[in-house]
């Protein structure tokens, strides 16, 4: 089957190297480190590696070797990684977030060879069709995912995800309770914290909302920009590989517990660069779908201690039907990448729920 996307051209690679060579380093106060964002010296070393040592072709070959398919109808087609097992094996749908892509689950796939695994490239993100569709909210994404998964022949499946993927998962389960037989989430939609009725919350839950508010003040500047003025930010990041790297790697470093290797930082940034999707990836922040009030779908929650805003079970249970709440002392926001074995174990708990 033809690949749903084509390899990067030599001219695109040459253009990247030219832009990296012409990078103008900003004048910044010395000694800030990571306290005020991406460390300037770290970034300079990473950009040098991107230009001089990083072998994109090797990583591209690995990505292209994944079992890619396209599914859907006409302008509603999605590109997906589809790892097949036996026809009777359970099906799971893995939903990534921002600022990542289907690569969030690359280390997980070898642990799930006995399952039918579908990993959609969410619209507007790397490896999607790259078109900027107005109103691409998480519920619109969920509708496209549902159509694509049905086109692949799966009528019942477990959905797993975090970050933007968690929002899409909740919307998908609400739309199709007959198809989504269980959920596995690393977080519930952050919008629940925004719209929560504080008058009914316990002291523990109120303390959690205070923690979220403090996190937003310290770390949430990107949300404010991506949700209010995304078209102001996008041209700078789409035009400058240095700017794009600074924007993405600060999140990969800050939100993860286990440090990303330089090769991985550059691979994850490169896929945004070559697909020119950083601007369209802002859509879930700028176009908000109201959160689902409550889901009766049986749910396993993986609470990784070093995630950005891990919520207590009592708060999570207000919005999803928690059957198991598994707490992990290690692992951060990109748990499927950082702790694939533990992630896989919890996902299998959700698959087991579906069989009850």
N, C-alpha and C positions, 0 to 999 in steps of 0.2 A: 504494500500500500504506500502511495506517495506520502512524504512527510507533510504535515500541515503548515510548515514554514520552511524557509530555505536558509542554507548556511550564510554567514556573514561574508560579504564580498571583500576582496583585497582592498578595494578603494575605501571601503568603510573602515577597515583596519588602519590604512594609511592616514585617513582623516583623524581617527582617534589619536594616533601617535603624534601627528602634527599639532593637535590641540594640546596634548600633554606637554610637548616640548615648549609651547608658547605660554604655558601657565604663568600668570603673574601672582606671586605670593603676596598676600595682604600684609600691611603694616599693623602689627598687633603688639600689645604689651607683653613683655617677656614674663615667663614663669607662671602663666595661667594653667598650663597643663590641660586637663579635661574639664576643669571647673566651669569654664564658660563656653563649652561646646567642644568640637573636634580639636584635638591637640595639633597645633600647626606643624610641629616637627614630625610627629607620627604621620600626618597626612603627606608631608613632603617625601618621606621615605616610601610611603605606599605608592604615591604617584610615580616615583622613580622606578619602582618595581613593575608597575603597570606598563610602563613604556619599555623597559629594558629587559625584564626577565619573565614576565608573565606570558605563558603560552596559551593564548586563547584557543587555538585550534585543538589542543588536547582536551580542554574542557568542553568545547563545542562538540567534539566527536562523542564524548561520553553522554552529553545531554541529548544529542540526536539519536543515540542508540537506545534511549528509553522507548517503550512501546507506545508511541504516539498514534492517536486516531483523531478524526473529526466526527462530530455527531450533532444532529439538529436539522433544521430546515432553513434553507435560503439564508436570509440575513440574521438568523438566530442560531447559527452554528457555533459550537464551542470546540476548541482544541483541548484534548484530554490525554493524559497518560492512562492507559488501560492495561493493567497487568492481570492476565487471565489465569484462572485455575480451572478446576472441574466445573462443569455447568451447574452442578447441584451445590457447589460451595457457596457460603454466604457472601454477599456483596457489601463492600464498604466504600463510602465516598469520603474523600479527604479534602478539606477546604482550607487553603492557605490564607495568609493575612498580608499586612503591609509592614515593612518594606521588603517583602520577599516574594516568593512565587511558588510554583510546584516543587522547586528545589528544596523547600522546607522539609519535604517528605522523602528526599532521595535516600537517606540512610535507613528509612523505615521500610521501604519496599522489599528489600531482601528478607525481612523478618515476617512477611505476610504472603509468602508464595502459595499458601494453601487457601487463600481467599481471593475472590474477584475484587480487584482494587481499581477504583476510578478516581483520578486526581484531575479535576478541571482546572484549566488556566482561567481564572476569573476574568470577566470582561474588563478590558482596560489595563490589565496587568501583563507582565512579560509572558510571551508565547500565546497570548490571545490574538484575535485578529487585528488588534491595534487601532481599531476605529474608535473615535470619541462619540459615544452615543449619549444624547441628552437624557437626563433622568435615570442614569444607571445606579439606582439605589440598591440596597442589599436585597429587597424583595424582588426587584427586577432581575437581579443576578440569580436569585433562588429559582425564579421561573425558568430561566434559561438552563440552569443546571438540571432541573426536573425533566425538562424536555430531552436534554442530551442523554441523561441516564436511562430514561425510558427507551430512547432510540437504540441504546446498546442492549436492550432486552431485560433490564432489571426492574422488576415491579415492586420488590421489597428490599430494603437495604438499611444499613446503619450509617449514620453521618457523623463524622468526627472533624473537629476544627477548633481554631482559636483566633483571637484578634478579629479582623473583618470576617474571617471564616466562621466564627462563632455566631455573628449576626446573621450571616447567610444561612447557617444551619438552623437557627431558630425560625427564621422565616420559612425555610423549606419544610420543616416539620409542621408548622402551622398551616401551610398550604395543602400539604399532602399527608395527613396523619395515617392514612391507609398504606402509604408507601414507606415512610420513615418509621421503622419499627423500634429504633433505639437511637439515642444520642450519646456521643462521647465528646465532652467539652473541656478545654483547659480554662475557660472563663465564660461567664454569661455576657451578654451584650453590655458594654459600658454605658449604654443609654439608660439601663435600669437605674444606675446610680444617679443619673441626671434627673430622671422623672420620679424617683422614689418619694413616697409620702412619708416624711420624717415623723409625722404624728403617730404612726403605728409601729415604728421601729424600736427594737430593744436598745439598751445602752451599748452593747457590743456592735450592733449595726450602725448606730449613730457615730461611734468612734471610727468605724470603717469609712463612713462617708467623709469624716473629717480628714482621714488619711488620704482618701482620693482627692479631696480638695487641695491638700498640701502638695500632693504629687503633681496636680495640674498646674499649680503655681510655679513649681520648680522645673517641671519637665514637659509641660503641655503646650509650649509655644508653637510647636509644629502643628498641633491640632487647630489652634486659633488661625494660623495662616492658611493651612490646607482647607479649612472649612469655610473661611470667609473670603479670602482673596487668592484662590488657587491659580488663577490665570495671570496674576502678577508674579508669582513664584516660579511657575512652570518654565517660562522662557529662559531664565537664568540657569536652571538645572539641566534643561535640554540642550543648552548651548555650551556648557562648560563641564567637562568630565571631572575637573577638580571640585567644582561646586556640587555636582551630583554625588561624588564619593563622600565629601564632607557631610552632606545631608543624610546619606544612608548609613555610613559606617558608624556614625555616632550612636545611632539607634541599635545597630547590631551589637556594638560593644556594651552600651549602657544596659540594654534589656536582657542580655544573656548572662548566664552564670559561668559557663565554661567559655573561655576566650575563643573567638573565631581565629583560625589561621589566616595569614595574609592571602593565601591562594583562594580561600573561600570568600573573604571579603571582596576580593577583586572579581571573582566569578559572579557573585550575587549582584554586584554593582554593574558589571559588564552586561548582564542580561537586560537590565533597565536601559543602559546606554544604547545598545545595538537595536533594541526593539522600540526605542523612543516612547516609552510608556510611563515615564514618571508623572507627566501631567494628567493622563487619563486615570492613573492609579489613585488620584486624589478624589475621584467621584464619590466614594462612600462617605467621605468626610464632608463634602460640599452639598450633596443631595441626600438628606436624611430620611429614612423610612421609620415611622414610629415603631418602637419595640413591641414585641409580642407580649401581652400581659401575663400569660401563664401557659405553659406547655405540659400536657399530661403524659407526653412521651417518656417512657422509662429512660433515665439518664444516669450515666457515670460521669463524675466530675474528677478530673485530675488536677489537684492543687499543688503546683510547683512553687516551692517557698520563695524562689528568687524571681518570680514573674513580676510584672510591673505593679499590679494592684490586686494581689490575691484576696478574694472575698471570703468571709466566713460562711460556713455551711448554712446557717440560719438565713442569711441574706439570699444566697443562691437558691435556697429552697422556696423562696417566695415566687420564683419565676420559672423554675423547671422542676420536674418530678424526680428528685434525687433518690436513686436507689443505692448508689455507692458514692462516697466522697473520700477519695484516696489522696492522702497528703504525702508529699515527697519533700525531703529535706534538701535535695539537690535539684538543679534544673531551673531554667528561667523561661523567658517569653517564647523562645523557639524550641520548645521541649522536644518536639519530634526529631529535631536535628541534634540537640544537646544530649538527650536521654532517650534514644530510640527504643531500647529494650523495655524500659519502664512504660514508655508511651504505648508500645505494642501490647504489653500486658494489660494495661487499662482498657485499651480498645477492645481486646478480647473479652473483657468483662462485659462490655456493652453488647458484643456479639452474643454472648451467653444469655444476656437479658432477653434478646430477641427470640431466643429458642424456647423460652419458658411458656 
